């Protein structure tokens, strides 16, 4: 179980770090859909990016210290649940699927890490 947890955690950390970096650097391809389609205030974008990067670091650190990995992946489940709700409220159905997949992937990383204890 531990090997599967490491693989899934590493992939989750990579995806979230990439997304967080795009938000923190103000990449227009990342920021514009959030502000125009979803109505996220521009001042929240760096906060969301920082949360994603912190979660990515916590997920990787959780490979060696389980409590922080469990906390980070649990927070990712909540983060992406909020993102799914935001996409649904904005009727952005195309954005629900990738965000929902990241939520499921986060739940899988959390479950695998718990099972590997």
N, C-alpha and C positions, 0 to 999 in steps of 0.2 A: 504494500500500500504506500510505503514511504516514497518509492521511486515515482509512482504515479502522482503523488502529491507534489513532489519536486518539479516534475515536468509541467503539470497544470499551473502551479504557482509561478513558475518562470514565464510561461506564456502569458498569463494574466498580468504579471508585472511588466512585461514588455509592451503589451497593448495599452495598459493604463499610463505607463511612462510616456509613450509616444503621444497619446491624447493630451496628457497633462502638459507636456512640452509645447504642443501646438497652442494650447490655451494661454500659457504663460508668455509665449513669444508674440502673441497676438496675430497668429497666422490667419489671414482673412478667410481661407477655406474652412477653418475651424470656427472662428468667431462669428462670422456673418450669419450662418444658419441659426446659431443660437440666439442672436439678437433679433433677427428679422422674422424667422419662422416661429420661434418658441417664445419670444418676448423676454428673454433673460436680460436683465440690466447689465450693461457693459462693465460696471464696477464689480460684478460678481464673477466675471470670467477668470481673473487671476486667482481668486479664492478657489474656484472649482479646479483649476490647474494645479494649485498647490496641494489640494486634497488628493488628487489623483497621484501626484508624484510622491507624497508622503505615504500613501497606501501601497504604491509600488515598492518603496524602500522597506516598508513594514512586511510586505509579503515575502520579499527576498530574505529579510532578516529572520522571518518566521521559519525558514528552512532549518536554521540552527537553533532557534529559541521559539518553541511552539506557541507560547501565549501571545507573542506579538503577531505571529502569522495568523492565528485564530482571530485576534482582534481586527487586524487589517482586512482580512477577507470577509469577516462579518460586516465591517463598515462598508466594504464594497457592495455587498448585497443590498444594504440600505441605500447607498448612493445611487446605484443603478435602478433600484425600485423607484426612487424619486425621479430619476431621468425618464423612466418608462411612463410614469404618471404625467410628467411634463409634456412628453410627446403626445400622449393620448388627449390631454386637455387642449393642446394646440391642433388636434386632428392631423398631426404629421405621422401618418400611418407608415410611411417609408422609414422613418426613424425609429419606430417601435421595435422592429425586428432586430437590428444590430444591437440596440441598447438592451433589449430583452435577452439576447444571446450572451451579452457580457454579464448580465445579472445571473443567468443560469451557470455560466462559466465560473463566476465568483462563488456561487453556492456549491459548485462541484469542488472547487479548491478548498473551501471551508470544510466540506464533508470529508474529503480525502485527508486533510490535515488532522481532523479529529479522529478518524479511523486509524491513522498511523501512530497514534500515541501509545 
